[in-house]
Amino acid sequence: MQVFTYSQARQALATVLNTARSERVLITRRGGETFEVTLRPAPKSPFDVPGVTTRAATRDILAAIRESRSRESEQDASPVDKASQ
């Protein structure tokens, strides 16, 4: 654990932050207040997922999407539309 005075921390902020990456850092003020500096990890996105290995080519995936969408549009057609065909 490293302890810096407010003046030291102000003059060497980069050092304080680099130290806080690996150990506890305290900053004390003249009035007796003490502050702790800690590294906060960056939040991960829920969409940050590992990739999937597959033998499917891009054209195969796009063909499957097109096929799926065409089936959905056929199912969405109303009975009136189907009767008029």
C-alpha positions in Angstrom: 0.0 0.0 0.0 1.3 3.4 -0.9 0.3 6.6 0.8 0.6 10.0 -0.9 -0.2 13.5 0.4 -2.6 15.5 -1.6 0.3 17.7 -2.9 2.4 14.6 -3.9 -0.6 13.0 -5.7 -1.4 16.3 -7.5 2.2 16.6 -8.8 2.6 13.0 -9.7 -0.9 11.9 -10.8 0.3 9.6 -13.5 2.5 7.7 -10.9 -0.4 7.5 -8.5 -2.7 6.0 -11.2 -0.1 3.5 -12.4 0.6 2.4 -8.8 -3.2 2.0 -8.3 -3.2 -0.6 -11.0 -1.3 -3.1 -8.9 -1.7 -2.0 -5.3 -3.8 0.0 -2.9 -3.2 3.8 -3.0 -4.3 6.2 -0.3 -4.3 10.0 -0.6 -4.4 12.0 2.6 -5.3 15.7 3.0 -4.2 18.2 5.5 -7.5 18.0 7.4 -7.1 14.3 8.0 -9.4 13.0 5.2 -8.2 9.9 3.5 -9.2 8.8 0.0 -8.5 5.5 -1.7 -7.7 5.3 -5.4 -8.6 2.0 -7.1 -8.7 0.7 -10.7 -12.2 0.1 -11.9 -12.3 -2.5 -14.7 -14.1 -1.5 -17.9 -17.6 -3.0 -18.1 -18.0 -5.7 -20.7 -20.7 -5.6 -23.2 -23.4 -8.3 -23.1 -22.7 -8.7 -26.9 -19.0 -9.4 -26.3 -19.2 -13.2 -26.8 -16.7 -15.6 -28.2 -17.0 -16.5 -31.8 -18.2 -19.8 -33.2 -16.1 -21.9 -35.5 -18.1 -23.2 -38.4 -17.6 -24.6 -41.9 -20.5 -22.5 -43.3 -19.5 -19.9 -45.8 -20.9 -16.4 -45.8 -23.0 -17.2 -48.9 -24.5 -20.2 -47.1 -25.5 -18.1 -44.1 -27.0 -15.4 -46.3 -29.0 -18.0 -48.3 -30.4 -19.4 -45.0 -31.4 -15.9 -43.9 -33.1 -15.2 -47.2 -34.9 -18.5 -47.1 -36.1 -17.9 -43.5 -37.3 -14.4 -44.4 -39.2 -15.6 -47.4 -41.0 -18.2 -45.3 -41.9 -15.6 -42.8 -43.4 -13.3 -45.4 -45.4 -16.2 -46.9 -46.8 -16.9 -43.4 -47.6 -13.2 -42.8 -49.8 -13.0 -45.9 -53.5 -12.8 -44.8 -56.1 -15.4 -45.9 -57.7 -12.7 -48.1 -54.5 -12.3 -50.1 -54.1 -16.1 -50.5 -57.8 -16.4 -51.7 -57.3 -13.9 -54.4 -54.3 -15.7 -55.9 
